[in-house]
Amino acid sequence: MEINLSDMVWPVCLLRCNEILARLQPGETLSIIVSDPDMVNNILLLIKSQPDLQYNKARESGSYRITINRMGVNSDGVAEPVREDICERS
């Protein structure tokens, strides 16, 4: 999934980002495009507050792309990458 928050002002941009992150399921990836560097820092603070999120930030022609992956949480409460089960064929 990809969302472009470049035209949104603060705090609407951050609220929208938080809403979408809350719906992100384990194993899903989200790309957020933002143009304001201060907003990038605020989004990264939001992401870092959730230990089951991994992210990568990249600069792209006047804007930033933040790619986020929600990991699964094991029975001990530790975040880990989601693996797809491989079905055996008989």
N, C-alpha and C positions, 0 to 999 in steps of 0.2 A: 504494500500500500504506500502511496506517496501523497503528501499534502504540501501545498505551497502557502506559507504564512507570511510571505514577503510584504503583502499589502495591508496586513493587520497591524494595528497599533498596540502598544503595551497598555494595559495588562490583558487585553482581549486575546492577543497572540499566545501568551503564556497559559491562560485559562483554556483555550482551545487545545493546546498541546497536551495539557494535563488530562483533559477529557478523553482525548484519543488514546493516550498512554494507558489510561485506566481500562480501556476496552481491549487492549492488545493481549492476545492469548499466548501462552508458551509456544515457542517455535515460530511465531510470526515476526515479520520484519517490517519496520516503518521507516520511510525516508521523509525527512522534514526539510523544506527549503525555506531559508530565512535570509533577509538581506541586512538586517541591523546587527552589527557585532555585539552590542550590549544584550540584545535578545538571545543571541547564541549562548552567551555566558549564563544567562538566566535559565535557559532550557537545559544546559549542561548541569547546572546545580540541581534542577528537578530530576534529571536522569540519575545523577550520582546518589540521590537520596533513596533510590530504589535498587537494592543490591542484586535483583534478578534481571537487571538491564545491562546490556553491553552496547557500546556505541563506537562510532567512528565519525570524525568530523573532517570535511574536505572543503576547500575553497573552489568555487566554480563560477567563473565569469561574473563577478560582481555580487555574488551571493554565496551562501554556505549551504552545504548539504550535510545533515546529520542523519546517519543511518543507525537505527536502533533495533536490537534483537532482544526479545523477551525470552529468557531462559526458563527452564522448568525448575521446580523446587523439589528436592528429594524428601524422603520421610524424616530426615534429620533437620530439615529446614534450610539446607544448603543449596544455593542456586547452581545449576549445571545445565549444559547444553541439552536441547531436546533431540533425541534420536528417533528416527523413524524405524518402526519395527519391520523386520524383514519376514515376510510370510513364507513358510516352507511349502513347496509343492509336492504332492504325492505322485 
